[in-house]
Amino acid sequence: MSSLNPKETETILVIDDDPIIRNCMEHSLLRHGFNCLLAENGQQAIDLATNYDGTIHLAILDLIMPEMTGDEVFSQLRLLRPKMKIIICSGYTWDKRIDDMLQKGAHSLIKKPFSLYKFTQEIALALQK
C-alpha cells in the first residue's frame, strides 16, 4: 500500500465547484501535511496555475463545472504546468473526455462518491510517479 507522507511540503491544487467536496479534500490533505490551493472554477484554477510562484505537484480536477468544463481546464493546465500531475474527479459516467484526458497524461480518475482511503491512495500513487 502506498504511503501518503509528503517528501517535502508538496502543494496540491483542488478544483471543484462544490464547496463541501472542496473543503473535505482540503481538510484531508492538510491533515496529511500538504499545502492546498483551492479553486471553485476553472478560471480560478488557471489563474492560480499562472500566478503561483511555487511548484504545484498535483491537481485534483472536477470534470463537470459551470463556465469551463474539466477537459477545457485540463488542456490549459497542461500548457501552464506540464510537470504537474492531474487526477480527474467525477461523479458522472465514463465518457470520451475522460479517455482523452487519460491519454493526454492525466494520472487517474477518482469516481464520486469516494472514500477518503481511496482519495489518499490515488494521491500517493500519483505523487510517486
N, C-alpha and C positions, 0 to 999 in steps of 0.2 A: 504494500500500500504506500502511496506517495505521502510525504510529509509536507505540511503547509507551514514551514518555518522560513521566512524570508532570509536570504543570504545577506541582504542589505535592506535598507528601507525602500522596498520596491513600491512603485506607485501604480495604482490601478484606476482607470477611468471607467466609471459606471454610467451607462447611458440608458435611461428608462424613463418613460413619461409617467409611470405610476409611482407616486411618492412613497407609498408603503413598501413596494418592492425595492425601490432605490435605497430607502433608509434601512431596510433589513439587510441588504447586501453591504451597505456601508458599515453597519454595526458588526457584522460577521468579519469583515475584512480588517477593521480597526482592532478587533479583539485578537486577531492573528498577527498584528504588528505591521500591517500595510498602511501606506498613505493612500488616501482616497480623493479622487476628483469626481464631482458629481455633475451630470448634465441631464436636464429634463427633456431635452430635444436635440435633434441633430445639429442645429446651428450652434447651440451652446457647446456641443462636443467638438465641433470643428474649430470654434473659437479657442477652446481650451488647448486642443492639439496644436494650434498655431502659436499661441501666446505663452504656454507654459515653458519655463526655462529648463526644467529638469527632464530626465528620461521618464517617459510613460511606458512601463513594461508591458502592460496588458490593458485591453479594453473589453468590457462586457457590454455587448450591443444588443438592445432590444430590436426585434425585426419590424414590428408594426408600431409606428409613432405618427402623430399628426405632423403635417407640413413636409417633413422629409422622411422617407422610409429608411429602414435599416440598411438596405442594399445601396442606397444613394450615399448614406453616411459612410458605409464601409469603403466605397470607392475613394472618397475624399480622404479618409484616414490613411488608407494605403499609400496615397500620394504624399501626404504630410509627414507620416511616421512609418516608413516602410519596415522598420525593425520591430515595431510594436506588434505584439501578438493580439489576436482578436478572437473572442468567444462569442458566438451568436446565442441569443437567449430569446425563446419564443414559446408562446402558448398555442400557436396555430399549427396546422398540419404541415408536413414536409412539402416543399414545393421547389420549383426550378430555381428560385432566387437563392435558396439555401444551398442547393447543389453548386450553383455558380460561385457563391462566396467561399465555399469549402475548396473548390478547385482553384480559386484565386488566392488561397492562403489563410483563410480563417482556420483556427485550430480545431474547433468542435462546435457542436450545438448542445445547449442545455435546454431541455423541454420544461416549460412551466406547466403545472407547479413542480418544483423540485425540492428535494431535501437539502438542508444545509450541508450534510455529509457529501452529497453528490456535487454541490456547488464548490465546496472547498477541494474536493478531489480533482475536479476539472481544472481548477486554477493551478493546483500543484503540478498536474501533468503538463499544462501549457507552459508554465514557467521553467520547467526542467528542460524543455526542448531548445 
